[in-house]
Amino acid sequence: MKKAFSLLALVALGAILTGCPSTSSTQRQQIAQASQNVSIVLKGAQQAEIVSYQQHLIPIQDHLFIQHQFSSIGTLGQTTDTCILNSTNTSGAVTCINAAVVAVDQINTNGGLYLKSDKAKQDFSMTILSIRTILASIAQALGGK
Amino acid sequence: MNSAEALVLAQLLSQLLPFGIGIYNQIREANADANLKPIEDILKLADANYQAIIDAAKAQEAQAQADGVSQ
């Protein structure tokens, strides 16, 4: 499981560092692309979690909690998209992503405190960390902290 | 690791790898292409995915309630 995360993180980080954006507009488009990429990762992870639950590998209360958190991240994603859309420069868009990273960190902390099943904790944490890595790496590559 | 865990691991890996490759390809193309999609279009696609996630989560909660499980 750790290997899967490491690989994904490496691929994402390597991809982000490929090429250097030359204009603010291009950078903002890359930040928008990052939001779409995160939504793709999250959507797939959600489906994988549902399958794990259906195979009785994740208890129902943990399953419901994780789905609720996915829903929260979905709403957060939409808020972040609106924020990026309304930003006028790269710095503003990076601020949107950084705010999302803080919210994702909180969701990960909540998962560690709530989830009972080790399997659920592991899957949840891996998913959230993957998302965080993509967001944080893009923000950092584009000049954020 | 038992066989059930191995199965889930295989499923997760099979899903994560295409994601990683997809992310790599998308960003590489974005960097190489001077005529990137407008920001509005990209975010519209992202929003559609986020909405699908929210809908799926709600469906899971409704299913659990239909099965008689209280949260």
Backbone of each chain as ProteinMPNN parsed JSONL, in Angstrom:
{"seq_chain_A": "MKKAFSLLALVALGAILTGCPSTSSTQRQQIAQASQNVSIVLKGAQQAEIVSYQQHLIPIQDHLFIQHQFSSIGTLGQTTDTCILNSTNTSGAVTCINAAVVAVDQINTNGGLYLKSDKAKQDFSMTILSIRTILASIAQALGGK", "coords_chain_A": {"N_chain_A": [[0.834, -1.197, 0.0], [1.932, 1.178, 0.819], [3.815, 1.374, -1.127], [2.285, 1.88, -3.365], [1.34, 4.432, -2.869], [3.746, 5.843, -2.718], [4.675, 5.544, -5.308], [2.708, 6.829, -6.795], [2.925, 9.395, -5.765], [5.507, 10.031, -6.535], [5.295, 9.931, -9.318], [3.438, 11.962, -9.714], [4.82, 14.169, -8.674], [7.111, 14.218, -10.274], [5.948, 14.683, -12.715], [4.873, 17.197, -12.365], [7.097, 18.753, -12.152], [8.036, 18.703, -14.66], [9.055, 20.587, -17.322], [8.839, 24.193, -17.633], [6.587, 26.586, -16.741], [5.842, 29.548, -18.543], [4.256, 31.767, -18.523], [1.925, 33.669, -16.562], [-0.7, 33.066, -17.107], [-0.538, 30.499, -18.194], [0.386, 29.18, -15.965], [-1.772, 29.457, -14.238], [-3.585, 27.94, -15.631], [-2.417, 25.461, -15.325], [-2.727, 25.122, -12.617], [-5.49, 24.971, -12.496], [-5.717, 22.622, -13.915], [-4.583, 20.913, -12.088], [-6.551, 20.791, -10.157], [-8.487, 19.409, -11.532], [-7.137, 16.995, -11.898], [-6.907, 16.099, -9.26], [-9.576, 15.639, -8.721], [-10.023, 13.482, -10.371], [-8.384, 11.497, -9.243], [-9.576, 11.293, -6.729], [-12.173, 10.468, -7.366], [-11.758, 7.906, -8.416], [-10.61, 6.65, -6.187], [-12.72, 6.744, -4.448], [-14.513, 4.973, -5.649], [-13.01, 2.634, -5.416], [-12.982, 2.351, -2.671], [-15.663, 1.878, -2.17], [-15.96, -0.604, -3.359], [-14.287, -2.111, -1.671], [-15.746, -1.95, 0.679], [-18.075, -3.29, -0.102], [-17.037, -5.779, -0.29], [-16.861, -6.457, 2.253], [-14.633, -5.638, 3.671], [-14.271, -3.305, 4.906], [-15.743, -1.827, 7.691], [-19.223, -0.853, 8.08], [-19.747, 1.609, 9.41], [-17.315, 2.935, 9.256], [-17.118, 3.046, 6.519], [-19.269, 4.741, 5.856], [-18.402, 7.052, 7.119], [-16.049, 7.606, 5.643], [-17.135, 8.001, 3.09], [-18.635, 10.239, 3.63], [-16.599, 12.042, 4.144], [-15.418, 12.101, 1.635], [-17.441, 13.339, 0.262], [-17.307, 15.82, 1.515], [-14.785, 16.639, 0.613], [-15.347, 16.814, -2.062], [-17.107, 18.975, -2.112], [-15.364, 20.878, -1.128], [-13.569, 20.868, -3.256], [-15.121, 21.989, -5.281], [-15.466, 24.528, -4.226], [-12.828, 25.368, -4.246], [-12.358, 25.385, -6.984], [-14.015, 27.511, -7.793], [-12.733, 29.54, -6.46], [-10.24, 29.54, -7.787], [-11.083, 30.223, -10.309], [-11.949, 32.81, -9.883], [-9.631, 34.075, -9.22], [-7.042, 36.364, -10.135], [-4.429, 36.187, -10.777], [-1.39, 34.141, -10.715], [-0.441, 33.952, -8.098], [-2.743, 34.378, -6.58], [-4.248, 32.121, -7.3], [-2.61, 30.101, -6.324], [-2.869, 30.591, -3.63], [-5.503, 29.747, -3.281], [-5.197, 26.981, -3.668], [-3.463, 26.376, -1.545], [-5.128, 26.89, 0.615], [-6.917, 24.84, 0.263], [-5.241, 22.676, 0.769], [-4.787, 22.936, 3.522], [-7.361, 22.417, 4.48], [-7.666, 19.789, 3.596], [-5.701, 18.527, 5.124], [-6.884, 18.707, 7.635], [-9.081, 17.057, 7.287], [-7.786, 14.62, 6.964], [-6.651, 14.345, 9.507], [-9.004, 14.127, 11.009], [-9.886, 11.655, 10.059], [-7.946, 9.903, 11.079], [-8.529, 10.09, 13.746], [-11.138, 9.182, 13.946], [-11.653, 6.749, 12.481], [-12.0, 3.219, 12.86], [-11.23, 0.77, 11.792], [-8.228, -0.743, 10.731], [-7.645, -1.169, 8.068], [-9.396, 0.584, 6.775], [-8.389, 2.994, 7.756], [-5.844, 2.992, 6.624], [-6.345, 2.989, 3.814], [-7.814, 5.327, 3.572], [-6.039, 7.285, 4.511], [-3.989, 7.014, 2.637], [-5.224, 7.84, 0.295], [-5.929, 10.504, 0.89], [-3.432, 11.581, 1.401], [-2.276, 11.31, -1.105], [-3.765, 13.099, -2.606], [-3.143, 15.43, -1.237], [-0.416, 15.61, -1.77], [-0.342, 16.093, -4.536], [-1.647, 18.591, -4.7], [-0.049, 20.217, -2.967], [2.468, 19.989, -4.159], [2.114, 21.176, -6.638], [1.446, 23.79, -5.878], [3.827, 24.496, -4.651], [5.687, 24.219, -6.746], [4.897, 26.283, -8.319], [5.579, 28.5, -6.98], [4.444, 28.846, -4.5], [4.236, 28.434, -0.87]], "CA_chain_A": [[0.0, 0.0, 0.0], [2.856, 2.306, 0.893], [4.462, 1.444, -2.434], [1.349, 2.506, -4.313], [1.335, 5.864, -2.583], [5.055, 6.397, -3.081], [4.763, 5.585, -6.757], [1.809, 7.883, -7.277], [3.497, 10.679, -5.362], [6.678, 10.272, -7.381], [4.831, 10.226, -10.679], [2.813, 13.286, -9.702], [5.847, 15.184, -8.45], [7.937, 14.265, -11.474], [5.171, 15.3, -13.791], [4.705, 18.62, -12.074], [8.359, 19.448, -12.358], [8.395, 18.626, -16.076], [8.795, 21.828, -18.044], [8.688, 25.386, -16.813], [5.596, 27.5, -17.279], [6.464, 30.835, -18.811], [3.353, 32.885, -18.308], [1.014, 33.529, -15.443], [-1.906, 32.412, -17.604], [-0.237, 29.073, -18.281], [0.471, 28.66, -14.598], [-3.142, 29.352, -13.704], [-4.21, 26.797, -16.291], [-1.865, 24.255, -14.693], [-3.362, 24.991, -11.306], [-6.83, 24.458, -12.78], [-5.529, 21.219, -14.297], [-4.332, 20.174, -10.847], [-7.84, 20.558, -9.511], [-9.152, 18.33, -12.257], [-6.417, 15.76, -11.598], [-7.293, 15.669, -7.916], [-10.943, 15.1, -8.781], [-9.937, 12.155, -11.008], [-7.832, 10.588, -8.226], [-10.576, 11.114, -5.674], [-13.294, 9.705, -7.907], [-11.324, 6.505, -8.488], [-10.413, 6.141, -4.825], [-14.049, 6.552, -3.873], [-15.056, 3.727, -6.197], [-12.239, 1.527, -4.827], [-13.433, 2.192, -1.287], [-16.995, 1.267, -2.211], [-15.743, -2.035, -3.637], [-13.75, -2.71, -0.437], [-16.873, -2.072, 1.613], [-18.966, -4.346, -0.595], [-16.375, -7.07, -0.033], [-16.861, -6.58, 3.725], [-13.295, -5.403, 4.214], [-14.357, -2.062, 5.675], [-17.023, -1.794, 8.42], [-20.159, 0.116, 7.522], [-19.625, 2.953, 9.993], [-16.119, 3.533, 8.656], [-17.467, 3.308, 5.109], [-20.108, 5.939, 5.814], [-17.548, 8.19, 7.481], [-15.166, 7.918, 4.511], [-17.951, 8.583, 2.015], [-18.987, 11.599, 4.061], [-15.404, 12.876, 3.948], [-15.284, 12.288, 0.179], [-18.427, 14.365, -0.09], [-16.744, 17.106, 1.993], [-13.691, 17.029, -0.286], [-15.997, 17.216, -3.31], [-17.588, 20.349, -1.915], [-14.143, 21.692, -1.034], [-13.047, 20.979, -4.616], [-15.932, 22.963, -6.023], [-15.127, 25.85, -3.675], [-11.487, 25.698, -4.742], [-12.497, 25.72, -8.41], [-14.57, 28.863, -7.873], [-11.658, 30.429, -6.002], [-9.246, 29.63, -8.873], [-11.726, 30.951, -11.404], [-12.042, 34.23, -9.528], [-8.307, 34.665, -9.0], [-6.611, 37.106, -11.326], [-3.025, 35.888, -11.081], [-0.897, 32.86, -10.193], [-0.349, 34.017, -6.643], [-4.095, 34.193, -6.04], [-4.649, 30.729, -7.506], [-1.822, 29.281, -5.388], [-3.509, 30.768, -2.322], [-6.684, 28.864, -3.29], [-4.723, 25.6, -3.491], [-2.933, 26.244, -0.184], [-6.279, 26.809, 1.528], [-7.455, 23.481, 0.109], [-4.307, 21.761, 1.446], [-5.064, 23.039, 4.97], [-8.634, 21.715, 4.73], [-7.418, 18.353, 3.392], [-4.964, 18.08, 6.315], [-7.856, 18.562, 8.728], [-9.881, 15.86, 6.988], [-6.915, 13.474, 7.254], [-6.582, 14.24, 10.975], [-10.292, 13.603, 11.463], [-9.932, 10.235, 9.718], [-7.092, 9.197, 12.03], [-9.175, 10.079, 15.063], [-12.431, 8.514, 13.943], [-11.745, 5.412, 11.88], [-11.661, 2.105, 13.752], [-10.594, -0.309, 11.045], [-6.883, -0.427, 10.234], [-7.701, -1.132, 6.596], [-10.05, 1.844, 6.395], [-7.44, 4.071, 8.061], [-4.751, 2.929, 5.652], [-6.851, 3.415, 2.502], [-8.225, 6.723, 3.667], [-4.845, 8.102, 4.645], [-3.26, 6.971, 1.373], [-5.953, 8.671, -0.667], [-5.835, 11.917, 1.264], [-2.042, 12.011, 1.217], [-2.039, 11.434, -2.548], [-4.385, 14.358, -3.012], [-2.362, 16.521, -0.646], [0.858, 15.692, -2.477], [-0.562, 16.751, -5.835], [-1.948, 20.006, -4.458], [1.088, 20.922, -2.378], [3.58, 20.022, -5.11], [1.807, 22.191, -7.658], [1.563, 25.11, -5.248], [5.254, 24.753, -4.41], [6.363, 24.381, -8.032], [4.49, 27.555, -8.909], [6.034, 29.617, -6.16], [3.789, 28.92, -3.199], [5.058, 27.934, 0.233]], "C_chain_A": [[0.875, 1.255, 0.0], [3.532, 2.529, -0.461], [3.579, 2.177, -3.426], [1.358, 4.013, -4.129], [2.628, 6.504, -3.046], [5.163, 6.559, -4.583], [3.925, 6.728, -7.308], [2.404, 9.258, -6.971], [4.679, 11.035, -6.253], [6.266, 10.66, -8.787], [4.265, 11.639, -10.733], [3.875, 14.384, -9.586], [6.723, 15.35, -9.69], [7.228, 14.975, -12.602], [5.069, 16.802, -13.6], [5.975, 19.395, -12.39], [8.825, 19.402, -13.814], [8.066, 19.933, -16.769], [8.617, 22.996, -17.096], [7.646, 26.315, -17.427], [6.185, 28.889, -17.451], [5.542, 32.012, -18.533], [2.431, 32.607, -17.13], [-0.247, 32.79, -15.868], [-1.695, 30.903, -17.69], [-0.198, 28.45, -16.894], [-0.918, 28.494, -13.989], [-3.878, 28.172, -14.339], [-3.703, 25.492, -15.688], [-2.491, 24.038, -13.317], [-4.789, 24.458, -11.472], [-6.757, 22.982, -13.14], [-5.306, 20.36, -13.056], [-5.642, 19.848, -10.148], [-8.581, 19.424, -10.208], [-8.478, 16.982, -11.958], [-6.803, 15.206, -10.235], [-8.685, 15.039, -7.953], [-10.941, 13.711, -9.406], [-9.426, 11.115, -10.002], [-8.903, 10.252, -7.184], [-11.734, 10.238, -6.145], [-12.951, 8.212, -7.958], [-11.179, 5.889, -7.115], [-11.763, 5.872, -4.168], [-14.647, 5.234, -4.365], [-14.339, 2.513, -5.596], [-12.696, 1.269, -3.394], [-14.792, 1.513, -1.242], [-16.871, -0.247, -2.462], [-15.223, -2.744, -2.378], [-14.861, -2.923, 0.585], [-17.786, -3.228, 1.196], [-18.369, -5.731, -0.372], [-16.209, -7.312, 1.47], [-15.472, -6.419, 4.329], [-13.241, -4.119, 5.034], [-15.719, -2.029, 6.365], [-17.912, -0.654, 7.931], [-19.996, 1.514, 8.116], [-18.403, 3.681, 9.441], [-16.399, 3.919, 7.205], [-18.273, 4.611, 4.993], [-19.294, 7.189, 6.148], [-16.685, 8.602, 6.291], [-15.962, 8.562, 3.378], [-18.338, 10.024, 2.362], [-17.805, 12.541, 3.843], [-15.156, 13.129, 2.457], [-16.236, 13.389, -0.286], [-17.91, 15.753, 0.317], [-15.637, 17.585, 1.062], [-14.265, 17.469, -1.633], [-16.482, 18.654, -3.233], [-16.407, 21.318, -1.842], [-13.556, 21.923, -2.429], [-13.816, 22.009, -5.428], [-15.636, 24.386, -5.542], [-13.768, 26.311, -4.201], [-11.539, 26.101, -6.216], [-13.014, 27.149, -8.585], [-13.506, 29.884, -7.498], [-10.625, 30.628, -7.111], [-9.808, 30.469, -10.02], [-11.756, 32.452, -11.141], [-10.685, 34.882, -9.291], [-7.844, 35.334, -10.294], [-5.146, 36.851, -11.67], [-2.603, 34.577, -10.413], [-0.888, 32.841, -8.671], [-1.716, 33.773, -5.992], [-4.552, 32.755, -6.16], [-3.898, 29.796, -6.56], [-2.416, 29.388, -3.977], [-4.746, 29.87, -2.205], [-6.268, 27.423, -2.998], [-4.213, 25.395, -2.065], [-4.059, 26.136, 0.844], [-6.882, 25.408, 1.464], [-6.57, 22.466, 0.831], [-4.563, 21.757, 2.96], [-6.335, 22.263, 5.308], [-8.46, 20.2, 4.583], [-6.662, 17.765, 4.586], [-5.926, 17.823, 7.474], [-8.698, 17.304, 8.535], [-9.072, 14.601, 7.294], [-6.799, 13.249, 8.76], [-7.871, 13.65, 11.52], [-10.385, 12.1, 11.221], [-9.125, 9.408, 10.703], [-7.747, 9.074, 13.393], [-10.427, 9.204, 15.076], [-12.379, 7.041, 13.554], [-11.26, 4.317, 12.825], [-10.848, 1.033, 13.027], [-9.221, 0.12, 10.517], [-6.878, -0.292, 8.725], [-8.308, 0.186, 6.119], [-9.096, 3.012, 6.614], [-6.362, 4.165, 6.996], [-5.193, 3.46, 4.284], [-7.174, 4.903, 2.5], [-7.0, 7.636, 3.67], [-4.077, 8.164, 3.326], [-3.921, 7.891, 0.346], [-5.753, 10.151, -0.368], [-4.41, 12.435, 1.048], [-1.699, 12.171, -0.262], [-2.566, 12.77, -3.046], [-3.559, 15.536, -2.509], [-1.054, 16.73, -1.412], [0.71, 16.422, -3.807], [-0.767, 18.246, -5.636], [-0.711, 20.77, -3.992], [2.244, 21.044, -3.364], [3.349, 21.084, -6.17], [1.976, 23.591, -7.075], [3.032, 25.481, -5.081], [5.989, 25.026, -5.724], [6.053, 25.731, -8.66], [4.784, 28.737, -7.991], [5.334, 29.777, -4.839], [4.686, 28.362, -2.131], [4.715, 26.486, 0.512]], "O_chain_A": [[0.611, 2.234, -0.698], [3.785, 3.656, -0.888], [4.052, 2.988, -4.222], [1.381, 4.773, -5.097], [2.625, 7.56, -3.678], [5.669, 7.565, -5.081], [4.368, 7.491, -8.167], [2.386, 10.16, -7.808], [4.837, 12.182, -6.672], [6.812, 11.593, -9.376], [4.554, 12.41, -11.647], [3.834, 15.387, -10.298], [7.035, 16.467, -10.103], [7.82, 15.76, -13.343], [5.167, 17.574, -14.554], [5.93, 20.542, -12.835], [9.856, 19.973, -14.168], [6.905, 20.341, -16.798], [8.291, 22.824, -15.921], [7.834, 26.781, -18.551], [6.943, 29.355, -16.601], [6.007, 33.133, -18.33], [2.195, 31.457, -16.759], [-0.8, 31.994, -15.109], [-2.567, 30.124, -17.306], [-0.686, 27.341, -16.679], [-1.196, 27.505, -13.31], [-4.677, 27.495, -13.691], [-4.46, 24.53, -15.552], [-2.748, 22.904, -12.913], [-5.242, 23.612, -10.701], [-7.607, 22.188, -12.736], [-5.779, 19.226, -12.979], [-5.814, 18.754, -9.611], [-9.216, 18.589, -9.565], [-9.15, 15.965, -11.788], [-7.001, 14.002, -10.073], [-8.937, 14.03, -7.294], [-11.745, 12.857, -9.033], [-9.955, 10.006, -9.914], [-9.102, 9.094, -6.817], [-12.212, 9.374, -5.41], [-13.765, 7.367, -7.586], [-11.573, 4.744, -6.895], [-11.927, 4.902, -3.429], [-15.218, 4.474, -3.583], [-14.966, 1.495, -5.302], [-12.787, 0.122, -2.957], [-15.046, 0.673, -0.379], [-17.58, -1.053, -1.859], [-15.666, -3.846, -2.057], [-14.907, -3.947, 1.267], [-18.212, -4.033, 2.024], [-19.089, -6.725, -0.278], [-15.517, -8.236, 1.897], [-15.171, -6.995, 5.375], [-12.281, -3.879, 5.765], [-16.746, -2.186, 5.705], [-17.43, 0.366, 7.438], [-20.098, 2.504, 7.392], [-18.444, 4.886, 9.191], [-15.974, 4.973, 6.731], [-17.992, 5.461, 4.147], [-19.473, 8.244, 5.54], [-16.591, 9.785, 5.963], [-15.523, 9.544, 2.78], [-18.364, 10.902, 1.499], [-17.976, 13.683, 3.418], [-14.741, 14.219, 2.062], [-15.889, 14.24, -1.104], [-18.051, 16.725, -0.425], [-15.546, 18.772, 0.752], [-13.74, 18.382, -2.269], [-16.296, 19.443, -4.159], [-16.438, 22.412, -2.406], [-13.103, 23.023, -2.748], [-13.23, 22.799, -6.168], [-15.564, 25.323, -6.338], [-13.58, 27.476, -4.551], [-10.856, 27.032, -6.642], [-12.514, 27.902, -9.421], [-13.384, 30.94, -8.118], [-10.183, 31.751, -7.353], [-9.118, 31.298, -10.613], [-11.607, 33.259, -12.058], [-10.595, 36.104, -9.174], [-8.209, 34.92, -11.394], [-4.678, 37.253, -12.735], [-3.361, 33.985, -9.646], [-1.273, 31.856, -8.041], [-1.829, 33.06, -4.995], [-5.171, 32.218, -5.242], [-4.462, 28.825, -6.054], [-2.46, 28.409, -3.232], [-5.002, 29.299, -1.145], [-6.894, 26.734, -2.193], [-4.491, 24.368, -1.446], [-3.957, 25.388, 1.817], [-7.304, 24.858, 2.481], [-7.07, 21.513, 1.429], [-4.554, 20.703, 3.595], [-6.38, 21.538, 6.302], [-9.034, 19.425, 5.348], [-6.944, 16.645, 5.012], [-5.79, 16.838, 8.2], [-8.989, 16.582, 9.489], [-9.611, 13.628, 7.822], [-6.841, 12.113, 9.234], [-7.844, 12.778, 12.389], [-10.894, 11.358, 12.06], [-9.561, 8.335, 11.121], [-7.551, 8.089, 14.106], [-10.74, 8.566, 16.081], [-12.983, 6.192, 14.211], [-10.242, 4.468, 13.502], [-9.906, 0.466, 13.58], [-9.071, 1.196, 9.937], [-6.204, 0.573, 8.165], [-7.807, 0.818, 5.19], [-8.996, 3.909, 5.777], [-6.011, 5.249, 6.528], [-4.503, 4.276, 3.674], [-6.852, 5.631, 1.561], [-6.935, 8.622, 2.935], [-3.576, 9.22, 2.939], [-3.245, 8.623, -0.376], [-5.447, 10.944, -1.259], [-4.2, 13.556, 0.583], [-0.927, 13.056, -0.633], [-1.902, 13.477, -3.804], [-3.306, 16.499, -3.232], [-0.638, 17.86, -1.669], [1.535, 17.264, -4.16], [-0.145, 19.065, -6.313], [-0.366, 21.819, -4.537], [2.924, 22.07, -3.408], [4.271, 21.803, -6.555], [2.574, 24.467, -7.699], [3.435, 26.617, -5.332], [6.808, 25.941, -5.81], [6.847, 26.261, -9.438], [4.288, 29.842, -8.211], [5.593, 30.739, -4.116], [5.775, 27.869, -2.424], [5.298, 25.875, 1.408]]}, "seq_chain_B": "MNSAEALVLAQLLSQLLPFGIGIYNQIREANADANLKPIEDILKLADANYQAIIDAAKAQEAQAQADGVSQ", "coords_chain_B": {"N_chain_B": [[-0.312, -10.683, 5.078], [-3.498, -11.48, 3.943], [-5.485, -13.381, 1.515], [-7.716, -11.879, 0.792], [-6.976, -9.29, 1.438], [-4.843, -9.024, -0.285], [-6.167, -9.039, -2.678], [-7.617, -6.644, -2.584], [-5.492, -4.871, -2.475], [-4.369, -5.318, -4.979], [-6.433, -4.39, -6.552], [-6.521, -1.7, -5.827], [-3.991, -0.872, -6.641], [-4.213, -1.301, -9.371], [-5.944, 0.662, -9.996], [-4.717, 2.97, -9.097], [-2.342, 3.191, -10.573], [-3.063, 3.802, -13.322], [-4.096, 6.346, -12.745], [-1.841, 7.765, -11.909], [-0.281, 7.68, -14.242], [-2.036, 8.96, -15.945], [-2.159, 11.509, -14.788], [0.478, 12.294, -15.145], [0.646, 12.352, -17.966], [-1.315, 14.257, -18.611], [-0.336, 16.635, -17.446], [2.096, 16.864, -18.711], [1.288, 17.194, -21.349], [-0.079, 19.576, -21.013], [2.001, 21.303, -20.455], [3.396, 21.204, -22.827], [1.686, 22.122, -24.724], [0.84, 25.066, -26.248], [-1.604, 26.113, -26.656], [-3.538, 25.867, -24.432], [-6.42, 24.415, -22.796], [-9.137, 26.6, -21.996], [-9.234, 28.051, -18.714], [-11.745, 28.016, -17.53], [-13.012, 25.872, -18.812], [-11.492, 23.681, -18.0], [-11.937, 23.703, -15.249], [-14.619, 23.253, -15.239], [-14.79, 20.584, -15.977], [-13.508, 19.453, -13.784], [-15.285, 20.156, -11.766], [-17.5, 18.663, -12.515], [-16.604, 16.101, -11.956], [-16.24, 16.325, -9.176], [-18.882, 16.722, -8.425], [-19.977, 14.28, -9.127], [-18.714, 12.681, -7.259], [-19.796, 13.639, -4.863], [-22.473, 12.992, -5.289], [-22.289, 10.2, -5.415], [-21.485, 9.629, -2.809], [-23.715, 10.451, -1.388], [-25.558, 8.633, -2.38], [-24.532, 6.273, -1.337], [-24.95, 6.681, 1.383], [-27.732, 6.8, 1.427], [-28.32, 4.225, 0.597], [-27.321, 2.742, 2.718], [-29.056, 3.561, 4.717], [-31.412, 2.565, 3.699], [-30.861, -0.073, 4.004], [-31.249, -0.314, 6.597], [-29.448, 0.626, 8.458], [-28.417, 2.668, 11.029], [-26.853, 5.863, 11.298]], "CA_chain_B": [[-1.406, -10.271, 4.183], [-4.28, -12.626, 3.481], [-5.859, -13.294, 0.092], [-8.678, -10.793, 0.593], [-6.203, -8.036, 1.454], [-4.05, -9.0, -1.516], [-7.09, -8.694, -3.765], [-7.893, -5.209, -2.494], [-4.251, -4.179, -2.837], [-4.248, -5.411, -6.436], [-7.45, -3.495, -7.13], [-6.101, -0.31, -5.618], [-2.84, -0.615, -7.512], [-4.653, -1.238, -10.763], [-6.619, 1.946, -10.198], [-3.801, 4.091, -8.846], [-1.342, 3.334, -11.625], [-3.572, 4.646, -14.421], [-4.22, 7.738, -12.286], [-0.506, 8.362, -11.937], [0.099, 7.861, -15.647], [-2.94, 9.978, -16.479], [-1.713, 12.809, -14.278], [1.735, 12.61, -15.828], [0.362, 12.704, -19.362], [-2.075, 15.508, -18.691], [0.503, 17.791, -17.135], [3.103, 16.968, -19.773], [0.607, 17.796, -22.501], [-0.39, 20.968, -20.679], [3.236, 22.076, -20.581], [3.861, 21.215, -24.216], [0.685, 22.734, -25.597], [0.691, 26.504, -26.011], [-3.033, 26.431, -26.684], [-4.19, 25.112, -23.36], [-7.855, 24.639, -22.634], [-9.424, 27.719, -21.103], [-9.356, 27.675, -17.304], [-13.158, 27.735, -17.257], [-13.344, 24.529, -19.305], [-10.817, 22.691, -17.144], [-12.617, 23.66, -13.949], [-15.943, 22.664, -15.449], [-14.58, 19.132, -15.944], [-13.206, 19.101, -12.392], [-16.523, 20.28, -10.996], [-18.371, 17.521, -12.854], [-16.09, 14.966, -11.174], [-16.549, 16.535, -7.753], [-20.317, 16.522, -8.233], [-20.205, 12.829, -9.183], [-18.245, 12.148, -5.965], [-20.798, 14.019, -3.863], [-23.675, 12.191, -5.567], [-22.017, 8.803, -5.042], [-21.469, 9.572, -1.344], [-25.111, 10.531, -0.936], [-26.203, 7.363, -2.741], [-24.064, 5.27, -0.373], [-25.637, 6.931, 2.654], [-29.135, 6.419, 1.246], [-28.365, 2.767, 0.532], [-27.122, 2.245, 4.078], [-30.297, 3.789, 5.458], [-32.392, 1.611, 3.178], [-30.513, -1.373, 4.571], [-31.615, -0.292, 8.018], [-28.323, 0.979, 9.325], [-28.462, 4.061, 11.482], [-25.5, 6.445, 11.395]], "C_chain_B": [[-2.175, -11.517, 3.734], [-4.763, -12.399, 2.04], [-6.834, -12.152, -0.177], [-7.956, -9.446, 0.547], [-5.381, -7.894, 0.178], [-4.915, -8.58, -2.699], [-7.364, -7.195, -3.775], [-6.657, -4.411, -2.911], [-4.089, -4.163, -4.357], [-5.233, -4.462, -7.11], [-7.023, -2.033, -7.006], [-4.946, 0.052, -6.546], [-3.282, -0.446, -8.955], [-5.362, 0.073, -11.042], [-5.65, 3.114, -10.039], [-2.814, 4.297, -9.987], [-1.862, 4.134, -12.816], [-3.732, 6.104, -14.008], [-2.873, 8.441, -12.421], [-0.07, 8.65, -13.368], [-0.747, 8.956, -16.278], [-2.518, 11.373, -16.061], [-0.448, 13.249, -15.01], [1.465, 13.098, -17.249], [-0.355, 14.042, -19.482], [-1.182, 16.72, -18.455], [1.583, 17.979, -18.197], [2.486, 17.628, -21.009], [0.321, 19.275, -22.241], [0.844, 21.842, -20.848], [3.665, 22.227, -22.034], [2.929, 22.005, -25.129], [0.505, 24.212, -25.267], [-0.782, 26.902, -25.978], [-3.78, 25.576, -25.659], [-5.69, 25.379, -23.362], [-8.07, 25.865, -21.752], [-9.622, 27.225, -19.665], [-10.789, 27.267, -16.978], [-13.525, 26.302, -17.659], [-12.738, 23.445, -18.416], [-11.578, 22.55, -15.823], [-14.023, 23.08, -14.072], [-15.847, 21.131, -15.388], [-14.324, 18.665, -14.507], [-14.485, 19.126, -11.561], [-17.471, 19.113, -11.265], [-17.925, 16.285, -12.076], [-16.441, 15.106, -9.699], [-18.033, 16.289, -7.487], [-20.655, 15.03, -8.243], [-19.806, 12.178, -7.859], [-19.292, 12.424, -4.881], [-22.061, 13.165, -4.049], [-23.484, 10.737, -5.138], [-22.04, 8.648, -3.523], [-22.897, 9.605, -0.799], [-25.845, 9.221, -1.226], [-25.81, 6.266, -1.759], [-24.769, 5.435, 0.967], [-27.094, 6.502, 2.553], [-29.286, 4.9, 1.234], [-28.235, 2.174, 1.934], [-28.387, 2.418, 4.915], [-31.374, 2.814, 5.001], [-32.132, 0.205, 3.73], [-30.788, -1.436, 6.077], [-30.493, 0.011, 8.963], [-28.429, 2.43, 9.732], [-27.056, 4.577, 11.632], [-25.216, 6.962, 12.792]], "O_chain_B": [[-1.595, -12.473, 3.219], [-4.486, -11.364, 1.433], [-6.793, -11.53, -1.239], [-8.276, -8.58, -0.268], [-5.238, -6.801, -0.369], [-4.466, -7.867, -3.597], [-7.348, -6.555, -4.827], [-6.763, -3.404, -3.611], [-3.724, -3.147, -4.948], [-4.91, -3.815, -8.106], [-7.147, -1.245, -7.943], [-4.92, 1.123, -7.151], [-2.798, 0.43, -9.671], [-5.386, 0.546, -12.178], [-5.744, 4.115, -10.749], [-2.483, 5.431, -10.333], [-1.185, 5.052, -13.28], [-3.529, 7.004, -14.823], [-2.771, 9.542, -12.961], [0.445, 9.728, -13.667], [-0.246, 9.777, -17.046], [-2.515, 12.304, -16.867], [-0.315, 14.397, -15.433], [1.99, 14.126, -17.677], [-0.036, 14.856, -20.349], [-1.264, 17.712, -19.179], [1.942, 19.106, -18.54], [3.09, 18.504, -21.628], [0.461, 20.114, -23.131], [0.755, 22.976, -21.321], [4.227, 23.251, -22.423], [3.342, 22.494, -26.18], [0.079, 24.573, -24.169], [-1.157, 27.896, -25.356], [-4.549, 24.681, -26.009], [-6.164, 26.404, -23.852], [-7.269, 26.135, -20.857], [-10.116, 26.12, -19.438], [-11.022, 26.303, -16.248], [-14.25, 25.611, -16.944], [-13.374, 22.434, -18.118], [-11.83, 21.444, -15.345], [-14.548, 22.492, -13.127], [-16.715, 20.469, -14.819], [-14.841, 17.637, -14.068], [-14.733, 18.229, -10.755], [-18.157, 18.635, -10.362], [-18.756, 15.514, -11.595], [-16.876, 14.153, -9.054], [-18.401, 15.72, -6.46], [-21.502, 14.569, -7.478], [-20.462, 11.248, -7.391], [-19.625, 11.545, -4.086], [-22.638, 12.679, -3.077], [-24.387, 10.119, -4.575], [-22.553, 7.656, -3.006], [-23.236, 8.876, 0.133], [-26.652, 8.759, -0.418], [-26.634, 5.43, -1.386], [-25.141, 4.452, 1.607], [-27.633, 5.906, 3.485], [-30.243, 4.354, 1.783], [-28.942, 1.232, 2.292], [-28.747, 1.551, 5.712], [-32.149, 2.303, 5.809], [-33.054, -0.594, 3.898], [-30.586, -2.461, 6.728], [-30.571, -0.311, 10.149], [-28.521, 3.319, 8.885], [-26.158, 3.842, 12.041], [-24.13, 7.481, 13.049]]}, "name": "protein", "num_of_chains": 2, "seq": "MKKAFSLLALVALGAILTGCPSTSSTQRQQIAQASQNVSIVLKGAQQAEIVSYQQHLIPIQDHLFIQHQFSSIGTLGQTTDTCILNSTNTSGAVTCINAAVVAVDQINTNGGLYLKSDKAKQDFSMTILSIRTILASIAQALGGKMNSAEALVLAQLLSQLLPFGIGIYNQIREANADANLKPIEDILKLADANYQAIIDAAKAQEAQAQADGVSQ"}
